[in-house]
Amino acid sequence: MTSTRFPELQVLSLNELDLVHGWSRARSNPDDPFEGWTAPWRTESLQHYLKLGWSMFKRDPDTGELLGYVLAQPILFLRTQTQSVWIEYVDALTPAIKTELVDTIIRVSREKHMQRVLFEGRLLAMDQGLGEIIRGRGGRVIEEDMIEIATTKG
């Protein structure tokens, strides 16, 4: 008997909206019923990010269980850069999965000739593990609330 294997890393699409929303909702603060109104994983946000083709998720290859995801989008003509990638949100069950997701976005950005990967500074304050990832990849603060990782020499 052969078991079904699931792709570990995939680009998120609108087909996964309910999966991502439900997973994030289950991980949210149960004492705050309004958290979902402004969360990066609210339905309207997911509808935007999931149709752009830059967001991705990791799943368990045997069970298909969602292990983490990143919401990202391309941005054209920002801060003298022709093409950048904005990472809105990253969530994963472990720091290693989070690192893998961020590293994959950086690698794909480099392969697609994007010039920068950008993060909002609040992500660092919310998640020290993500801060270590960003610093370990040469990330630097470019504004009070914005961090960049160069993906090209320019």
N, C-alpha and C positions, 0 to 999 in steps of 0.2 A: 504494500500500500504506500503510495507516495503522498507526502503532505504538501499542502499548498504553501508556497513561499511568497512572501510579500516583498516588493521592492523596499529597501531600507530608507532611501532618500528619494523624495518625489517633489515635483513642483505642485504646489497647492492650486486647486481650481475651485470653482463654485460648487462642484460636487461634494467637496469636503467641508462646506460651511457648517452644516449641522454637527459634524464630528468635532471640528475645532471649537465651535461655540459651546457644545456640551462638555467637552473636556475642560475647557477653561472655566466654565461656570462651576463645575464640580470642584475645581481647585481654588475657587474664590472664597472670600470671607463670608461664611454663612450668616453672620450677624449683621451684614450690610446688604440689605435687599436692593439698594440703589447702585451698588458698585458696577453692575452691568450697564448702567446708563452712560457712563463716561469711559469705560474700560476700552483698551485698544481692540479687544476681541468682541465688542458689541456687533450686532448683526450688520449695521450700516458700514462699519469699518471693514469687516470681513468681506462684504459684497464689493467694496472698492478694491482692496488689496488682492483678493483671490483671483480677480479677473485679469490682473496685469502680467502674470507669469513670472514674477520675481520672488514670490513667497514660497517657502518650502517647508516640508515636514519630514520627520523621521518616525518610522514605525518599527515595531518588533517584527523581524522577518518571519517568525513562526506563527505568531498570533494575529498580526496586523494591528495590534494595539498602538495607539498614538503615544509617542514618547516625548515629543517636543516639536515646536514649530517656530518659524521666524516670519514676520510680516515685513515686506520690503517693496520698494517701488523705485523706478528710475526717475531722475529729475534732470531736465535739460537746462543748460545755461544758468548755473548758480555759482556765484562767487568766482567768476571768470573761468569756471570749468565747463566744458561742453557737455559732459555726461557724468553724472554721479548716481549713486544708489543710496537711498534713504532707508535705514532700518528703523522701523517704527516700534517693533516689539519682538522680544525673544522670550520664550518660556520652554522649559524642558524639565524632565524628571531629575536629571543629574547635571552637574557642571560639565561633565565630559560630553554629554549630548549637546548642551548649549554651545560648547567650544566647537564641536563638529559642525553645527549649523552655521555659526558665524564664520568659521573658516571656509566653509563651502560658498557662502555668499561672497566673501572676499575673493576666492579663487575664480568663481564664475565672473565676477565683476572685472577682474584682471583679464580673463580670457575674452570677454566681450568688449575690451578696451574702454571700460568705464574708468574715469580718472580718480574718483574718490568714493569711499564708503563713509557715510555720515550717520551719526547717532545723536540723539538728544541727550544732553548731560544728565537729565533726571534718571535715565536708565542706570547710570553709574551709582547714583545715590540709592536707588532701590535695590541694586544687586551688585554686591562687591565682587562676586565671581565674574560677572560680565566686565567689570572694570579691569580685572586681571587679564582677561582675554584681550581687551582693547589695548591695554598698555603693552602686552606681550607681542602685539602685532604692529607696534610702532604708532599707535593712535596718539593724537595730541589734541589738546583743547584749542579750538580756533576762535571761539566766542565763549562768553560766559556759560552758555547752555548748549554748545555744539562741539562735537568731537569728530575728527576725521582720521581715516586711515588712507594713506595714498596707495593707489594701486598701479600707478605709473610713475615714471621718473619726473614728469613735468609738473 
